[in-house]
């Protein structure tokens, strides 16, 4: 695992949240259709690599250069990791911490 790429924040009204974060100086990086009729709304501060996504769920997306290797290591340490999901924008594998918070490995 190399870095935290995206922190997913649950919001009830994406447009209100978008306006709030824009007032804080965030810029829209991606606003595009997502699964199940939702919109992926990703925002970031200028010049920074970590961003936020305003969604209906919470999670942290962690970058990796070798998702299979990281999954093997995590499983060796007793951490349950879901199957790799292949998407046009990368490969993803979800897991949960003891409190149910979603963590996701992402390989570009």
N, CA, C and O atoms as a MOPAC input file, in Angstrom:
PM7 MOZYME 1SCF
protein

 N      0.85100 1    -1.17000 1     0.00000 1
 C      0.00000 1     0.00000 1     0.00000 1
 C      0.89700 1     1.23500 1     0.00000 1
 O      1.89500 1     1.30100 1     0.71800 1
 N      0.51900 1     2.20000 1    -0.81700 1
 C      1.41300 1     3.34100 1    -1.01800 1
 C      0.88300 1     4.67400 1    -0.49300 1
 O      1.65900 1     5.49200 1     0.00000 1
 N     -0.41800 1     4.90200 1    -0.59100 1
 C     -0.95800 1     6.20200 1    -0.19600 1
 C     -2.47400 1     6.14400 1    -0.05700 1
 O     -3.12800 1     5.24000 1    -0.57600 1
 N     -3.01400 1     7.12400 1     0.65100 1
 C     -4.46200 1     7.27800 1     0.69200 1
 C     -4.83300 1     8.15200 1    -0.49500 1
 O     -4.40000 1     9.30000 1    -0.59400 1
 N     -5.63800 1     7.59900 1    -1.39500 1
 C     -6.02500 1     8.32200 1    -2.60100 1
 C     -7.29600 1     9.14000 1    -2.38900 1
 O     -7.34700 1    10.33100 1    -2.69700 1
 N     -8.33100 1     8.46500 1    -1.85100 1
 C     -9.63600 1     9.11000 1    -1.75400 1
 C    -10.27800 1     8.75900 1    -0.41500 1
 O    -10.26000 1     7.60200 1     0.00700 1
 N    -10.83600 1     9.75200 1     0.24100 1
 C    -11.64300 1     9.54000 1     1.43400 1
 C    -13.08800 1     9.77000 1     1.00800 1
 O    -13.44800 1    10.86000 1     0.56400 1
 N    -13.91200 1     8.73000 1     1.14800 1
 C    -15.31100 1     8.82000 1     0.73800 1
 C    -16.13300 1     9.26600 1     1.94300 1
 O    -16.13300 1     8.61700 1     2.98900 1
 N    -16.83200 1    10.38200 1     1.77500 1
 C    -17.65200 1    10.94500 1     2.84000 1
 C    -19.12600 1    10.73000 1     2.51800 1
 O    -19.57000 1    11.05900 1     1.41700 1
 N    -19.89000 1    10.18300 1     3.45800 1
 C    -21.32800 1    10.04700 1     3.19900 1
 C    -22.02000 1    11.40200 1     3.33900 1
 O    -21.82300 1    12.10900 1     4.32800 1
 N    -22.82300 1    11.75600 1     2.35200 1
 C    -23.57200 1    13.00700 1     2.38700 1
 C    -25.03100 1    12.72900 1     2.01900 1
 O    -25.33000 1    11.77400 1     1.30100 1
 N    -25.92500 1    13.56600 1     2.51600 1
 C    -27.34400 1    13.39400 1     2.20100 1
 C    -27.75800 1    14.22000 1     0.98900 1
 O    -28.71600 1    13.86900 1     0.30100 1
 N    -27.05400 1    15.30400 1     0.72100 1
 C    -27.36500 1    16.16400 1    -0.41600 1
 C    -26.04800 1    16.53500 1    -1.09800 1
 O    -25.30700 1    17.39600 1    -0.62300 1
 N    -25.77400 1    15.87100 1    -2.21500 1
 C    -24.48000 1    16.07100 1    -2.89300 1
 C    -24.26700 1    17.50500 1    -3.35300 1
 O    -23.15800 1    18.02800 1    -3.24700 1
 N    -25.30400 1    18.14200 1    -3.86000 1
 C    -25.13500 1    19.49900 1    -4.37100 1
 C    -24.82600 1    20.48800 1    -3.24300 1
 O    -23.97600 1    21.36600 1    -3.39900 1
 N    -25.51800 1    20.34300 1    -2.10700 1
 C    -25.22100 1    21.20700 1    -0.95300 1
 C    -23.79700 1    20.96700 1    -0.47100 1
 O    -23.06200 1    21.90900 1    -0.17600 1
 N    -23.41600 1    19.68600 1    -0.39500 1
 C    -22.06300 1    19.33800 1     0.05300 1
 C    -21.03200 1    19.86600 1    -0.94300 1
 O    -19.99300 1    20.39000 1    -0.54300 1
 N    -21.31500 1    19.73000 1    -2.22100 1
 C    -20.40800 1    20.22200 1    -3.26300 1
 C    -20.18800 1    21.72800 1    -3.09900 1
 O    -19.05200 1    22.19900 1    -3.14500 1
 N    -21.26700 1    22.47400 1    -2.91000 1
 C    -21.15700 1    23.92400 1    -2.72800 1
 C    -20.31500 1    24.26000 1    -1.49800 1
 O    -19.47100 1    25.15500 1    -1.54400 1
 N    -20.54800 1    23.53600 1    -0.39400 1
 C    -19.79100 1    23.76600 1     0.83200 1
 C    -18.29400 1    23.56800 1     0.59800 1
 O    -17.48400 1    24.42400 1     0.95400 1
 N    -17.93300 1    22.43100 1    -0.00500 1
 C    -16.51200 1    22.14600 1    -0.21400 1
 C    -15.88200 1    23.09300 1    -1.22500 1
 O    -14.69100 1    23.39200 1    -1.13300 1
 N    -16.66200 1    23.56600 1    -2.18600 1
 C    -16.13200 1    24.56100 1    -3.11900 1
 C    -15.84200 1    25.87300 1    -2.38200 1
 O    -14.87000 1    26.56000 1    -2.69700 1
 N    -16.67000 1    26.21600 1    -1.41700 1
 C    -16.41200 1    27.41300 1    -0.61300 1
 C    -15.13400 1    27.25700 1     0.21300 1
 O    -14.48100 1    28.24600 1     0.54800 1
 N    -14.77700 1    26.00400 1     0.54100 1
 C    -13.53200 1    25.74100 1     1.27400 1
 C    -12.30600 1    25.76500 1     0.36600 1
 O    -11.17500 1    25.73000 1     0.85200 1
 N    -12.52400 1    25.82400 1    -0.96000 1
 C    -11.40600 1    25.85800 1    -1.89700 1
 C    -11.19800 1    24.57300 1    -2.68000 1
 O    -10.25000 1    24.47100 1    -3.45800 1
 N    -12.08200 1    23.57700 1    -2.48300 1
 C    -11.98700 1    22.33300 1    -3.25000 1
 C    -12.48000 1    22.57500 1    -4.67200 1
 O    -13.29200 1    23.46600 1    -4.91900 1
 N    -11.97400 1    21.76700 1    -5.60000 1
 C    -12.40800 1    21.80800 1    -6.99300 1
 C    -12.97400 1    20.45100 1    -7.37300 1
 O    -12.56600 1    19.42600 1    -6.82600 1
 N    -13.90900 1    20.44600 1    -8.30600 1
 C    -14.46100 1    19.18600 1    -8.80100 1
 C    -13.41400 1    18.52600 1    -9.69300 1
 O    -12.94400 1    19.12600 1   -10.66000 1
 N    -13.05200 1    17.28800 1    -9.36300 1
 C    -12.11500 1    16.51600 1   -10.17000 1
 C    -12.86800 1    15.60200 1   -11.13000 1
 O    -12.50300 1    15.47800 1   -12.30000 1
 N    -13.93500 1    14.95500 1   -10.61900 1
 C    -14.75200 1    14.04600 1   -11.42100 1
 C    -16.19600 1    14.16800 1   -10.95400 1
 O    -16.47800 1    14.14600 1    -9.75700 1
 N    -17.09200 1    14.29600 1   -11.90400 1
 C    -18.53400 1    14.23000 1   -11.62800 1
 C    -19.12300 1    13.43000 1   -12.77800 1
 O    -19.33800 1    13.95500 1   -13.87000 1
 N    -19.38300 1    12.14800 1   -12.51900 1
 C    -19.77000 1    11.23900 1   -13.58700 1
 C    -20.74700 1    10.18700 1   -13.06700 1
 O    -20.78800 1     9.90900 1   -11.86800 1
 N    -21.53200 1     9.60300 1   -13.97300 1
 C    -22.45400 1     8.54300 1   -13.55500 1
 C    -21.69600 1     7.38000 1   -12.91500 1
 O    -20.60600 1     7.01000 1   -13.35000 1
 N    -22.30300 1     6.81600 1   -11.86900 1
 C    -21.73000 1     5.65700 1   -11.17200 1
 C    -22.78600 1     4.55900 1   -11.12600 1
 O    -23.86400 1     4.69900 1   -11.70400 1
 N    -22.47300 1     3.48000 1   -10.44500 1
 C    -23.39500 1     2.34700 1   -10.34200 1
 C    -24.71400 1     2.73300 1    -9.68100 1
 O    -24.77700 1     3.67700 1    -8.89300 1
 N    -25.74800 1     2.00200 1   -10.00900 1
 C    -27.05900 1     2.07500 1    -9.36200 1
 C    -27.68800 1     3.46900 1    -9.44000 1
 O    -28.39300 1     3.87600 1    -8.51700 1
 N    -27.44400 1     4.20000 1   -10.52200 1
 C    -28.05400 1     5.49700 1   -10.72100 1
 C    -27.45500 1     6.63400 1    -9.91100 1
 O    -28.00300 1     7.73600 1    -9.89000 1
 N    -26.34900 1     6.38200 1    -9.25100 1
 C    -25.69000 1     7.41500 1    -8.45800 1
 C    -24.70300 1     8.19600 1    -9.32400 1
 O    -24.41100 1     7.81200 1   -10.45700 1
 N    -24.20100 1     9.28500 1    -8.77600 1
 C    -23.17100 1    10.08500 1    -9.42900 1
 C    -21.92300 1    10.06000 1    -8.56500 1
 O    -21.99200 1    10.31000 1    -7.36200 1
 N    -20.78000 1     9.75800 1    -9.17400 1
 C    -19.49500 1     9.81600 1    -8.47600 1
 C    -19.05100 1    11.27100 1    -8.49500 1
 O    -18.84500 1    11.85300 1    -9.56000 1
 N    -18.90500 1    11.85400 1    -7.30900 1
 C    -18.49300 1    13.25100 1    -7.19100 1
 C    -17.20600 1    13.29900 1    -6.37300 1
 O    -17.21800 1    13.10700 1    -5.15700 1
 N    -16.10500 1    13.55600 1    -7.06100 1
 C    -14.78500 1    13.57100 1    -6.43100 1
 C    -14.23300 1    14.98400 1    -6.49100 1
 O    -14.26900 1    15.63800 1    -7.53300 1
 N    -13.71800 1    15.44800 1    -5.34500 1
 C    -13.21900 1    16.81800 1    -5.23700 1
 C    -11.84600 1    16.81800 1    -4.58900 1
 O    -11.52000 1    15.92300 1    -3.80900 1
 N    -11.05100 1    17.81300 1    -4.90800 1
 C     -9.72400 1    17.89200 1    -4.31300 1
 C     -9.25600 1    19.33000 1    -4.19300 1
 O     -9.78900 1    20.24000 1    -4.82800 1
 N     -8.26600 1    19.50200 1    -3.38000 1
 C     -7.62200 1    20.80200 1    -3.24900 1
 C     -6.57900 1    20.93500 1    -4.35900 1
 O     -5.90900 1    19.95600 1    -4.68600 1
 N     -6.43100 1    22.11000 1    -4.93600 1
 C     -5.46700 1    22.29300 1    -6.02900 1
 C     -4.06500 1    21.82300 1    -5.64300 1
 O     -3.55100 1    22.16900 1    -4.57900 1
 N     -3.45800 1    21.02800 1    -6.52500 1
 C     -2.08900 1    20.58100 1    -6.33500 1
 C     -1.90500 1    19.43600 1    -5.35200 1
 O     -0.76900 1    19.05200 1    -5.07500 1
 N     -2.97700 1    18.88200 1    -4.82000 1
 C     -2.87900 1    17.79300 1    -3.83900 1
 C     -3.31700 1    16.48500 1    -4.47400 1
 O     -4.15500 1    16.47700 1    -5.37500 1
 N     -2.74800 1    15.37300 1    -4.00500 1
 C     -3.07600 1    14.07600 1    -4.58900 1
 C     -4.20500 1    13.35500 1    -3.86500 1
 O     -4.91700 1    12.56100 1    -4.48100 1
 N     -4.38500 1    13.61200 1    -2.57900 1
 C     -5.49000 1    12.99400 1    -1.84700 1
 C     -6.74800 1    13.81200 1    -2.09500 1
 O     -6.71700 1    15.04200 1    -2.05600 1
 N     -7.85300 1    13.12300 1    -2.35000 1
 C     -9.09900 1    13.82000 1    -2.62800 1
 C    -10.22900 1    13.22200 1    -1.79200 1
 O    -10.04100 1    12.24600 1    -1.06600 1
 N    -11.40500 1    13.83300 1    -1.91600 1
 C    -12.58600 1    13.30900 1    -1.25000 1
 C    -13.61500 1    12.95900 1    -2.31800 1
 O    -13.61200 1    13.52900 1    -3.41000 1
 N    -14.49200 1    12.02000 1    -1.99200 1
 C    -15.63600 1    11.70700 1    -2.84600 1
 C    -16.87900 1    11.85800 1    -1.98700 1
 O    -16.93000 1    11.35500 1    -0.86500 1
 N    -17.86800 1    12.54200 1    -2.50800 1
 C    -19.12400 1    12.75800 1    -1.79600 1
 C    -20.12200 1    11.72600 1    -2.31000 1
 O    -20.57900 1    11.80300 1    -3.45000 1
 N    -20.45300 1    10.76600 1    -1.45900 1
 C    -21.29200 1     9.64600 1    -1.87100 1
 C    -22.34200 1     9.34900 1    -0.81400 1
 O    -22.53700 1    10.13800 1     0.11100 1
 N    -23.01100 1     8.22800 1    -0.94400 1
 C    -24.02500 1     7.79400 1     0.01500 1
 C    -23.46100 1     6.76600 1     0.99600 1
 O    -24.21300 1     6.17900 1     1.77600 1
 N    -22.15300 1     6.54400 1     0.96400 1
 C    -21.50000 1     5.59100 1     1.86500 1
 C    -20.13900 1     6.14900 1     2.25800 1
 O    -19.69200 1     7.16000 1     1.71500 1
 N    -19.48900 1     5.49100 1     3.19600 1
 C    -18.17100 1     5.95300 1     3.63600 1
 C    -17.10900 1     4.94700 1     3.21200 1
 O    -17.41500 1     3.78900 1     2.93100 1
 N    -15.86300 1     5.39700 1     3.17000 1
 C    -14.76900 1     4.50000 1     2.84500 1
 C    -13.47500 1     5.26300 1     2.62700 1
 O    -13.46200 1     6.49000 1     2.53100 1
 N    -12.39400 1     4.51000 1     2.55200 1
 C    -11.08100 1     5.06500 1     2.27100 1
 C    -10.48000 1     4.21600 1     1.15300 1
 O    -10.42900 1     2.99100 1     1.25800 1
 N    -10.02900 1     4.86500 1     0.09200 1
 C     -9.39300 1     4.16200 1    -1.02300 1
 C     -7.88700 1     4.34600 1    -0.90200 1
 O     -7.37400 1     5.46300 1    -0.84800 1
 N     -7.19300 1     3.20300 1    -0.86000 1
 C     -5.75000 1     3.17600 1    -0.63100 1
 C     -5.05700 1     2.70300 1    -1.90900 1
 O     -5.39200 1     1.64900 1    -2.44800 1
 N     -4.10900 1     3.47000 1    -2.38200 1
 C     -3.37700 1     3.10700 1    -3.58900 1
 C     -2.40400 1     1.96400 1    -3.34700 1
 O     -1.84500 1     1.81300 1    -2.26000 1
 N     -2.21800 1     1.16600 1    -4.38800 1
 C     -1.25500 1     0.06700 1    -4.35000 1
 C     -0.68300 1    -0.13900 1    -5.74900 1
 O     -1.35700 1     0.10600 1    -6.74900 1
 N      0.55000 1    -0.58700 1    -5.80500 1
 C      1.17300 1    -0.92100 1    -7.07400 1
 C      1.01400 1    -2.38500 1    -7.42700 1
 O      1.22900 1    -2.77100 1    -8.57600 1
 N      0.63300 1    -3.22000 1    -6.44300 1
 C      0.48100 1    -4.66300 1    -6.66200 1
 C     -0.64000 1    -5.17900 1    -5.76400 1
 O     -0.40200 1    -5.60800 1    -4.63500 1
 N     -1.85100 1    -5.13000 1    -6.27900 1
 C     -3.02500 1    -5.47700 1    -5.48000 1
 C     -3.00900 1    -6.93700 1    -5.02800 1
 O     -3.39600 1    -7.23700 1    -3.89900 1
 N     -2.56300 1    -7.85000 1    -5.90100 1
 C     -2.51400 1    -9.26400 1    -5.51600 1
 C     -1.56400 1    -9.49400 1    -4.34700 1
 O     -1.89200 1   -10.23000 1    -3.41600 1
 N     -0.39400 1    -8.87300 1    -4.38900 1
 C      0.58800 1    -9.01200 1    -3.31300 1
 C      0.01600 1    -8.48000 1    -1.99700 1
 O      0.12400 1    -9.13500 1    -0.96000 1
 N     -0.58800 1    -7.29600 1    -2.04300 1
 C     -1.16400 1    -6.72600 1    -0.82300 1
 C     -2.27500 1    -7.60500 1    -0.26900 1
 O     -2.37100 1    -7.78300 1     0.94500 1
 N     -3.11500 1    -8.15600 1    -1.13500 1
 C     -4.19600 1    -9.03700 1    -0.67300 1
 C     -3.61700 1   -10.27600 1    -0.00100 1
 O     -4.09600 1   -10.69400 1     1.05300 1
 N     -2.59100 1   -10.86200 1    -0.60500 1
 C     -1.95400 1   -12.05000 1     0.00700 1
 C     -1.42500 1   -11.71400 1     1.39700 1
 O     -1.63900 1   -12.46900 1     2.34400 1
 N     -0.72800 1   -10.57300 1     1.52000 1
 C     -0.17000 1   -10.17000 1     2.80900 1
 C     -1.27200 1    -9.91000 1     3.83800 1
 O     -1.15400 1   -10.31700 1     4.99400 1
 N     -2.33700 1    -9.23500 1     3.42000 1
 C     -3.43700 1    -8.95300 1     4.33400 1
 C     -4.09700 1   -10.24700 1     4.80400 1
 O     -4.39600 1   -10.40200 1     5.98800 1
 N     -4.32200 1   -11.17300 1     3.87500 1
 C     -4.94300 1   -12.45800 1     4.23800 1
 C     -4.03400 1   -13.25200 1     5.17700 1
 O     -4.52100 1   -13.93100 1     6.08100 1
 N     -2.71700 1   -13.17000 1     4.96900 1
 C     -1.75900 1   -13.82200 1     5.87300 1
 C     -1.89000 1   -13.24900 1     7.28300 1
 O     -1.68300 1   -13.95400 1     8.27100 1
 N     -2.23300 1   -11.97200 1     7.36600 1
 C     -2.41200 1   -11.31300 1     8.67100 1
 C     -3.82800 1   -11.47100 1     9.21400 1
 O     -4.18200 1   -10.83900 1    10.20900 1
 N     -4.64100 1   -12.30700 1     8.57000 1
 C     -5.98500 1   -12.58600 1     9.07000 1
 C     -7.04500 1   -11.57800 1     8.67100 1
 O     -8.12200 1   -11.54800 1     9.26600 1
 N     -6.76000 1   -10.75100 1     7.67400 1
 C     -7.73100 1    -9.74500 1     7.22800 1
 C     -8.46900 1   -10.27600 1     6.00500 1
 O     -7.86000 1   -10.70800 1     5.02600 1
 N     -9.79200 1   -10.23400 1     6.08600 1
 C    -10.63800 1   -10.70700 1     5.00600 1
 C    -10.76400 1    -9.61900 1     3.94100 1
 O    -11.13800 1    -8.48500 1     4.24200 1
 N    -10.45200 1    -9.97000 1     2.70000 1
 C    -10.50300 1    -9.01800 1     1.59100 1
 C    -11.39500 1    -9.60000 1     0.51200 1
 O    -11.31000 1   -10.78800 1     0.20100 1
 N    -12.25500 1    -8.75800 1    -0.06200 1
 C    -13.14800 1    -9.21200 1    -1.12800 1
 C    -12.40400 1    -9.47400 1    -2.42300 1
 O    -11.21000 1    -9.20100 1    -2.54500 1
 N    -13.13800 1   -10.01100 1    -3.38700 1
 C    -12.52600 1   -10.31900 1    -4.69200 1
 C    -12.16500 1    -9.02900 1    -5.42100 1
 O    -12.71700 1    -7.96300 1    -5.15100 1
 N    -11.24000 1    -9.15700 1    -6.33500 1
 C    -10.80800 1    -7.99800 1    -7.12400 1
 C    -11.88500 1    -7.66300 1    -8.15100 1
 O    -12.34200 1    -8.52600 1    -8.90000 1
 N    -12.27700 1    -6.40200 1    -8.16900 1
 C    -13.26800 1    -5.89700 1    -9.10300 1
 C    -12.53500 1    -5.10900 1   -10.18400 1
 O    -11.91500 1    -4.08200 1    -9.90800 1
 N    -12.61600 1    -5.60600 1   -11.41900 1
 C    -11.94800 1    -4.95600 1   -12.55800 1
 C    -12.86400 1    -3.88000 1   -13.13500 1
 O    -13.99200 1    -4.17100 1   -13.53100 1
 N    -12.38500 1    -2.64600 1   -13.18200 1
 C    -13.14000 1    -1.52200 1   -13.73300 1
 C    -12.25900 1    -0.79500 1   -14.74500 1
 O    -11.03700 1    -0.94500 1   -14.71100 1
 N    -12.85300 1    -0.01200 1   -15.64300 1
 C    -12.03600 1     0.73600 1   -16.61500 1
 C    -11.03300 1     1.67900 1   -15.94700 1
 O    -10.00800 1     2.00500 1   -16.54700 1
 N    -11.30700 1     2.11900 1   -14.72400 1
 C    -10.44700 1     3.08500 1   -14.04200 1
 C     -9.55400 1     2.43200 1   -12.99500 1
 O     -8.93300 1     3.12000 1   -12.18500 1
 N     -9.49100 1     1.08800 1   -13.01200 1
 C     -8.57700 1     0.40300 1   -12.10800 1
 C     -9.14600 1    -0.87700 1   -11.52600 1
 O    -10.24700 1    -1.30900 1   -11.86600 1
 N     -8.36900 1    -1.46200 1   -10.64800 1
 C     -8.73400 1    -2.70600 1    -9.97400 1
 C     -8.94900 1    -2.39000 1    -8.49900 1
 O     -8.15300 1    -1.67600 1    -7.89000 1
 N    -10.02900 1    -2.92600 1    -7.92500 1
 C    -10.42500 1    -2.59000 1    -6.56900 1
 C    -10.68800 1    -3.84800 1    -5.75800 1
 O    -11.17400 1    -4.84400 1    -6.29400 1
 N    -10.37000 1    -3.80900 1    -4.46400 1
 C    -10.68600 1    -4.90700 1    -3.54900 1
 C    -11.05800 1    -4.29300 1    -2.19700 1
 O    -10.25200 1    -3.59100 1    -1.58600 1
 N    -12.27500 1    -4.55900 1    -1.73800 1
 C    -12.80200 1    -3.96000 1    -0.50600 1
 C    -12.58600 1    -4.85000 1     0.70100 1
 O    -12.53400 1    -6.07500 1     0.59300 1
 N    -12.46300 1    -4.21500 1     1.84200 1
 C    -12.39800 1    -4.89600 1     3.14100 1
 C    -13.03500 1    -3.97100 1     4.16100 1
 O    -13.33300 1    -2.81500 1     3.85700 1
 N    -13.24600 1    -4.47500 1     5.37200 1
 C    -13.82600 1    -3.65600 1     6.44500 1
 C    -12.94900 1    -3.75800 1     7.68600 1
 O    -12.35000 1    -4.79700 1     7.96500 1
 N    -12.88900 1    -2.64200 1     8.42700 1
 C    -12.18200 1    -2.67300 1     9.70300 1
 C    -13.13900 1    -3.24300 1    10.77000 1
 O    -14.30100 1    -3.50800 1    10.46100 1
 N    -12.68000 1    -3.43600 1    12.00600 1
 C    -13.53700 1    -4.04200 1    13.02800 1
 C    -14.83500 1    -3.26800 1    13.29800 1
 O    -15.78500 1    -3.84400 1    13.82800 1
 N    -14.89500 1    -1.98000 1    12.94700 1
 C    -16.10100 1    -1.18800 1    13.16900 1
 C    -16.98000 1    -1.08400 1    11.93000 1
 O    -17.97500 1    -0.35900 1    11.93100 1
 N    -16.61700 1    -1.80300 1    10.87800 1
 C    -17.42100 1    -1.80100 1     9.66100 1
 C    -17.09100 1    -0.70900 1     8.67200 1
 O    -17.79800 1    -0.55100 1     7.67600 1
 N    -16.02800 1     0.05800 1     8.91700 1
 C    -15.61000 1     1.09700 1     7.96800 1
 C    -15.00500 1     0.44700 1     6.73100 1
 O    -14.18300 1    -0.46300 1     6.84000 1
 N    -15.41000 1     0.91000 1     5.56600 1
 C    -14.92300 1     0.34700 1     4.31700 1
 C    -13.54600 1     0.87300 1     3.93700 1
 O    -13.28900 1     2.07600 1     3.96500 1
 N    -12.67700 1    -0.05000 1     3.58400 1
 C    -11.34300 1     0.26400 1     3.07000 1
 C    -11.21500 1    -0.43900 1     1.72900 1
 O    -11.68200 1    -1.56600 1     1.56600 1
 N    -10.59200 1     0.21400 1     0.78600 1
 C    -10.50900 1    -0.35700 1    -0.55500 1
 C     -9.10800 1    -0.19800 1    -1.12100 1
 O     -8.55600 1     0.90200 1    -1.13400 1
 N     -8.54200 1    -1.29400 1    -1.58500 1
 C     -7.27700 1    -1.22700 1    -2.30700 1
 C     -7.59100 1    -0.84300 1    -3.75300 1
 O     -8.58400 1    -1.30000 1    -4.31900 1
 N     -6.74600 1    -0.00500 1    -4.34600 1
 C     -6.94700 1     0.42800 1    -5.72700 1
 C     -5.61500 1     0.38400 1    -6.46400 1
 O     -4.63900 1     1.01800 1    -6.06400 1
 N     -5.60200 1    -0.37800 1    -7.54400 1
 C     -4.42900 1    -0.40900 1    -8.43100 1
 C     -4.84600 1     0.17100 1    -9.76700 1
 O     -5.80400 1    -0.29200 1   -10.38500 1
 N     -4.11800 1     1.19400 1   -10.21300 1
 C     -4.43700 1     1.83100 1   -11.50300 1
 C     -3.96600 1     0.98500 1   -12.65000 1
 O     -4.14600 1     1.35900 1   -13.80800 1

